[in-house]
Structure formats: C-alpha cells, structure tokens
Amino acid sequence: MVSLGKLEMAVKTEMELALEALERIAQHEKECGERWGEASAELKQLREMATAHAQKWERLAWLVVTITITGTVSVLTTLLS
C-alpha cells in the first residue's frame, strides 16, 4: 500500500514536471515567434529585391524590342526606297 506522503510527493513531482514542461513550451514558442519574425522580414526583403530585379530586366527587354523594331523598320525603308 502506498503511504500518503509518497503519494503527495509523486503528485508534487508530477506537478513540477508539468510546470517545467509548460515553461519549456512557452520558451520554445517565444523562440519560434522570433525566428518567424526574422524569416518574414527576410522574405519581404527578398520580394522587394526580386521586384526591383524584374523591373531592371523588363526595361532591358523593352530596350531590346525597341532596338529590334527600329532596326527592322530602318532596313525595310532602306530596301524599299
């Protein structure tokens, strides 16, 4: 038969374990929240950089298209005159 003192000691130990587990969970949640904030900030920067990069390439593409059309029109007018 288990004595009352041992039972109280076991319950207290279980309670302490539960409280320790809750503290560790809270710490883990805090760390994950901080990492998520950092990751979100990095993703925002990457999105801004990708947008800026895409705009540069779009300008270059329009330049190439404009030069090609101008060159083609120039050649055709030279040949047709």
Stockholm file with secondary structure:
# STOCKHOLM 1.0

chainA/1-81         MVSLGKLEMAVKTEMELALEALERIAQHEKECGERWGEASAELKQLREMATAHAQKWERLAWLVVTITITGTVSVLTTLLS
#=GR chainA/1-81 SS CCCHHHHHHHHHHHHHHHHHHHHHHHHHHHHHHHHHHHHHHHHHHHHHHHHHHHHHHHHHHHHHHHHHHHHHHHHHHHHHC
#=GC SS_cons        CCCHHHHHHHHHHHHHHHHHHHHHHHHHHHHHHHHHHHHHHHHHHHHHHHHHHHHHHHHHHHHHHHHHHHHHHHHHHHHHC
//
